[in-house]
Amino acid sequence: MVYVWLTLFIVLVILFWGLNLLGLPGNWMIAAIGVLWVFVGPDLYQFHWGIPVALILLATLGELIEFLTSVLGTKKLGGSNRGATLSVIGSIAGGMAGAVFGIPFPVPLVGMLIGSILFAGVGAWIGATLGERWVGKPLDESVKIGAVAFLGRLLGTAGKLVVGSTMVVLAIAAPFVPVLAGR
């Protein structure tokens, strides 16, 4: 039964990491399952509280990277709060649409992942552009701000995925490495 729990833990950690591609809080779910594992993980494979604390700190770092690249990039070009907000909303909607529809690719899962990332960027671009037009900025300026939102979203997602990958390695290794487990 221990191996069933370990397998479930590992599968969930990897699945939660993938949710980042949809604009969902996958890193936070990895941190949450890390906290849960301290309480319900099999005795031999439980880990010390330091691991969930590290996972929470890493999840915070991932959110900061995503926020700073997507919103502050838009604001730096003179984007409005409305444009930044619509950029975030558009990126979430685009990420979900990209995951559902994907893009034509020989390996369906890869097409879904690429579609999710690309559509999230496009959603950010559309949201920022509409937000800037809403506040009365000229079309060319709105499109430039939207393009920065697109690039910021792509870079933010990439940064969040890198941080999430670190979380995955830490969470999966922790039950098996005595030093990480506090044994």
N, C-alpha and C positions, 0 to 999 in steps of 0.2 A: 504494500500500500504506500510505503514511503516513496517509491519510485514514481507512482502515479501522481502524488502531490508535487514532487520535484519537476516532473514533465509538465504538469499543468502550470506551475509557476513559470517555467521557462517559456512555454508557449504564450502565456498571457503577457509576459514582459515584452516579447518580440511583437506580438499583436498590438500592444499599447504603443510601442515605438512607431509602428506603421500608421497609427491614427494621427500622428503629427503631419503626415502628408495631406490629410484632409482638413487641416487647420483646427483639429481638435486637440484637447490638452493631454496628449499621450504621455508626455514626460511626467506630468502630475500623477497620472494613473500608475506609472512605474513607481513613483515615490510612494503612492498610497499602498500598492501591493507590497512594497518593501516594509512599510510600517506594519501591515497586516501579518507578514511573514514572521516578524519578531514574536508575535503572539501565538500564531497557529502553525508555524512551520514545524516539521518533525524535529524532535530534540537534537538529534545528531547533526542536522543541517540548518539549524537556526543560526542567525548571526547577531552580532552586537548592535546596539542602538546607533553606533557611529555610522553604519551603512545607510539606514534611512535618513539620518541627518545629512549625510553627504548627497544622497539622492535628492532631497528637498533643496539643498543649496544649488545643485546642478540644474534642477528644473527651474529654479529662479533665474539662474544665469541664462538658460535657454530662452526664457520669456523676455529677459532684458535685451538679449541679442535681437530677437525677432521684433520687439517693439522699437528699439533704437534704429534698426535698419529700415523698417517700413514707415514709421510715423515721422521720425526726425528728419529723414531724407526728404520727405514731402514738405515738411515745415521749413527746411533750410532753403528751399527754392521759393519760399513765400506762400506755401500752401496754407489753406485755412483749416480750422478745426473740423469744419464740416467735410472738407475734402479728405482729411486724414481718417475721420470716422467712417465715411463711406468707402474709403479704400480698404479698411479692415473688414467691413461688412461684405464688400464685394469679393475680397480674397477668400473669405470663409465660404460664401456661396459658390464661387468659382471652383474652389478645391473640392467641394462636395459634388458639383456637377462633373468635374473632371474624373472623379473616382467612379461615378456612375456610368458615364459615357466613354471615358478613356479616349485614347487615340489609336488608330490602326497600327498594330505592332504584332510581329509574329508570336511573341509571348504575351498572352492576355494580361497577366499581372503587371508586367513591365509597362504595357500600354496604359493601364489604369493609373499606375504611379506617376508616369510622365505626364499623363493628362491632368492628374490632380495638381501637380506642381505648376504646370503651364497655365491651366485654367485659373488657379489661385492668383497668379501674376496678372493674367488678363482681367480678372475680377477686380483686383486692386487698381489697375490702370483705369478701367471703366468707372469704378467708384470715385476715384480721385478726380478724374476728368469731369464727371457729372457734378461732384461737389464744388469744384472750382467754377464751373459754369453757373451753378446755382447762386453763388455769391457775386456773380457779375464779371468774372475775369474773361478776357478775350479767349477765343478758341485755341489759338496757337500756344498761349501761356498755359491754359488748362491741360492741353495735350502733353506739354513738356513735364508738368507736375505729375500727370498721370503716368508718364514713362518712368519717372524717378520712382513712383510708387510701385510700378511693375518690377523694376530692378531691385528695389529695396525688399519687396516681398520674396523674390527669388533668393536673394542673399540671406534674408532673415530665416527662411525655411531651411536653407542649407546649413546655416549656423545652428539652428535648433536641432536639426537632424544629427549633426556632429556631436553636440552635447548629449542628445538622446542615445547615440551609439555608445558613448562613454558610460552612460547610465546602464545600458543593456549589459555591457561587459562587466561592470561592477556588480550589478544585481545577480547575474548568472554565476559569476565566479565566487561571490561571497559565501554561499553555502558550502562550497567545496574547498576553499582555501582557509586553513586554520587561522592564519594571522588576521584575515579579514573578518572571520566569524567571531573573533575574540576568544578563541580557544587556546 
